[in-house]
Amino acid sequence: MSGQAKRKRITTTQRMKVWQKYNGHCAYCGCEITLEEMQVDHMESIYRHEKDYIAGKAEYLDDIKNYMPACRMCNFYKMTYTPEQFRQRLQTMTERLEKQFIYRLAKKYGTVKEQEKKIVFYFETMKGKENGETKE
């Protein structure tokens, strides 16, 4: 594992707190996830701050505020991107799909329909409502 940051283990208690942040929903798409299904995403990626992390200068990356509950698909597709970069990838998804013959054929036969939609993450709709809080 030379050159890579050794990540701190997330405890069972921390996992439960992460899962409860958005009441058992993925912080990105909003789908319901069980505690077992949940993957813990670092909103701000360790990879992007690896040198500081290895040097012990980025403890905030292992803070509960940086942990987000994520479904497998969102966590996989977000990878090491920032939320804004992830949003941009999602916004341009249909452009990339358009290059696929089968997608164009499905559109032609009406089995898929595109919809222009601004990407808003679930956690953005829940600002101030984490852990049962209410917006004032």
KANOR-V346510 format. One record per residue. N is the residue number from 1. PSI is psi in degrees with one decimal (* if undefined). OMEGA is omega in degrees with one decimal (NA if undefined). BURIAL is I if it has 16 or more other C-alpha atoms within 10 Angstrom, else O. Layout:
n:N psi:PSI omega:OMEGA burial:BURIAL
n:N psi:PSI omega:OMEGA burial:BURIAL
This chain:
n:1 psi:23.6 omega:-178.2 burial:O
n:2 psi:138.0 omega:179.8 burial:O
n:3 psi:-10.9 omega:178.8 burial:O
n:4 psi:146.8 omega:179.1 burial:O
n:5 psi:132.7 omega:174.3 burial:I
n:6 psi:116.0 omega:-176.4 burial:O
n:7 psi:146.7 omega:176.7 burial:O
n:8 psi:142.5 omega:178.5 burial:O
n:9 psi:136.9 omega:178.0 burial:O
n:10 psi:124.6 omega:-177.0 burial:O
n:11 psi:165.4 omega:177.5 burial:O
n:12 psi:-40.5 omega:178.9 burial:O
n:13 psi:-42.9 omega:178.3 burial:O
n:14 psi:-42.3 omega:178.4 burial:O
n:15 psi:-44.5 omega:180.0 burial:I
n:16 psi:-42.6 omega:179.0 burial:O
n:17 psi:-39.6 omega:178.6 burial:I
n:18 psi:-46.8 omega:-179.7 burial:I
n:19 psi:-37.2 omega:-178.3 burial:I
n:20 psi:-17.4 omega:-178.3 burial:I
n:21 psi:-40.5 omega:-178.7 burial:I
n:22 psi:36.1 omega:173.5 burial:I
n:23 psi:45.7 omega:175.9 burial:I
n:24 psi:25.7 omega:178.4 burial:I
n:25 psi:150.5 omega:173.0 burial:I
n:26 psi:132.6 omega:-178.8 burial:I
n:27 psi:-18.7 omega:-175.6 burial:I
n:28 psi:-60.9 omega:-176.4 burial:I
n:29 psi:-20.2 omega:177.8 burial:I
n:30 psi:2.5 omega:179.7 burial:I
n:31 psi:152.9 omega:176.6 burial:O
n:32 psi:136.9 omega:177.1 burial:I
n:33 psi:145.3 omega:175.0 burial:I
n:34 psi:165.1 omega:177.5 burial:O
n:35 psi:-37.4 omega:-179.5 burial:O
n:36 psi:-36.8 omega:-179.4 burial:O
n:37 psi:-28.3 omega:-173.2 burial:O
n:38 psi:138.0 omega:169.3 burial:I
n:39 psi:140.1 omega:-179.8 burial:I
n:40 psi:116.1 omega:178.8 burial:I
n:41 psi:141.0 omega:170.0 burial:I
n:42 psi:110.5 omega:-179.3 burial:I
n:43 psi:-49.6 omega:172.9 burial:I
n:44 psi:114.2 omega:-170.6 burial:I
n:45 psi:138.4 omega:173.5 burial:I
n:46 psi:-41.3 omega:-178.1 burial:I
n:47 psi:-39.8 omega:-177.7 burial:O
n:48 psi:-16.9 omega:-177.9 burial:O
n:49 psi:31.4 omega:-171.0 burial:O
n:50 psi:-44.1 omega:-178.6 burial:I
n:51 psi:-46.4 omega:178.3 burial:O
n:52 psi:-38.3 omega:-179.5 burial:O
n:53 psi:-47.3 omega:179.0 burial:I
n:54 psi:-37.6 omega:-178.9 burial:I
n:55 psi:-2.0 omega:179.8 burial:O
n:56 psi:21.0 omega:-177.7 burial:O
n:57 psi:13.6 omega:-177.0 burial:O
n:58 psi:46.7 omega:-178.8 burial:O
n:59 psi:-27.7 omega:-179.4 burial:O
n:60 psi:-22.3 omega:179.8 burial:O
n:61 psi:-25.0 omega:178.6 burial:I
n:62 psi:22.2 omega:177.3 burial:I
n:63 psi:147.1 omega:-180.0 burial:O
n:64 psi:-29.2 omega:179.1 burial:O
n:65 psi:-26.3 omega:-179.7 burial:O
n:66 psi:-11.8 omega:179.1 burial:O
n:67 psi:132.3 omega:178.8 burial:I
n:68 psi:136.8 omega:174.7 burial:I
n:69 psi:132.3 omega:-177.5 burial:I
n:70 psi:144.5 omega:171.3 burial:I
n:71 psi:164.8 omega:-176.5 burial:I
n:72 psi:-44.0 omega:-177.6 burial:I
n:73 psi:-46.3 omega:-179.2 burial:O
n:74 psi:-44.4 omega:-179.2 burial:I
n:75 psi:-41.0 omega:179.6 burial:I
n:76 psi:-45.0 omega:-175.1 burial:O
n:77 psi:-30.1 omega:178.6 burial:O
n:78 psi:-36.0 omega:-179.2 burial:I
n:79 psi:-122.9 omega:-177.0 burial:O
n:80 psi:13.0 omega:-177.9 burial:I
n:81 psi:155.2 omega:171.0 burial:I
n:82 psi:163.7 omega:176.4 burial:O
n:83 psi:-37.5 omega:179.2 burial:O
n:84 psi:-39.7 omega:177.0 burial:O
n:85 psi:-38.3 omega:177.0 burial:O
n:86 psi:-44.3 omega:178.5 burial:I
n:87 psi:-44.8 omega:179.9 burial:I
n:88 psi:-41.0 omega:177.7 burial:O
n:89 psi:-41.9 omega:179.0 burial:O
n:90 psi:-40.8 omega:-179.0 burial:O
n:91 psi:-29.7 omega:-176.7 burial:O
n:92 psi:11.0 omega:-176.9 burial:O
n:93 psi:-43.0 omega:-178.3 burial:O
n:94 psi:-32.9 omega:176.4 burial:O
n:95 psi:-41.1 omega:179.9 burial:O
n:96 psi:-36.5 omega:177.4 burial:O
n:97 psi:-34.1 omega:-178.3 burial:O
n:98 psi:-23.3 omega:180.0 burial:O
n:99 psi:-14.0 omega:-178.2 burial:O
n:100 psi:125.0 omega:-179.1 burial:O
n:101 psi:-46.4 omega:-175.8 burial:O
n:102 psi:-33.9 omega:177.2 burial:O
n:103 psi:-45.2 omega:179.0 burial:O
n:104 psi:-37.9 omega:178.6 burial:O
n:105 psi:-42.2 omega:178.2 burial:O
n:106 psi:-40.3 omega:176.2 burial:O
n:107 psi:-43.0 omega:-178.9 burial:O
n:108 psi:-39.7 omega:-179.3 burial:O
n:109 psi:1.3 omega:175.2 burial:O
n:110 psi:17.1 omega:179.0 burial:O
n:111 psi:-15.5 omega:170.3 burial:O
n:112 psi:145.8 omega:177.7 burial:O
n:113 psi:132.7 omega:177.3 burial:O
n:114 psi:150.3 omega:178.1 burial:O
n:115 psi:123.0 omega:175.3 burial:O
n:116 psi:126.9 omega:-175.7 burial:O
n:117 psi:132.1 omega:174.4 burial:O
n:118 psi:132.0 omega:-179.3 burial:O
n:119 psi:119.0 omega:174.8 burial:O
n:120 psi:122.4 omega:-179.0 burial:O
n:121 psi:150.5 omega:-179.5 burial:O
n:122 psi:-43.4 omega:-178.1 burial:I
n:123 psi:-27.0 omega:178.3 burial:I
n:124 psi:-30.4 omega:178.5 burial:O
n:125 psi:-14.9 omega:-176.2 burial:O
n:126 psi:10.9 omega:-178.8 burial:I
n:127 psi:127.2 omega:178.8 burial:O
n:128 psi:-3.4 omega:-178.9 burial:O
n:129 psi:3.2 omega:178.9 burial:I
n:130 psi:141.7 omega:176.2 burial:O
n:131 psi:38.3 omega:174.6 burial:O
n:132 psi:3.0 omega:178.4 burial:O
n:133 psi:158.4 omega:175.3 burial:O
n:134 psi:149.7 omega:178.3 burial:O
n:135 psi:138.1 omega:178.4 burial:O
n:136 psi:* omega:NA burial:O
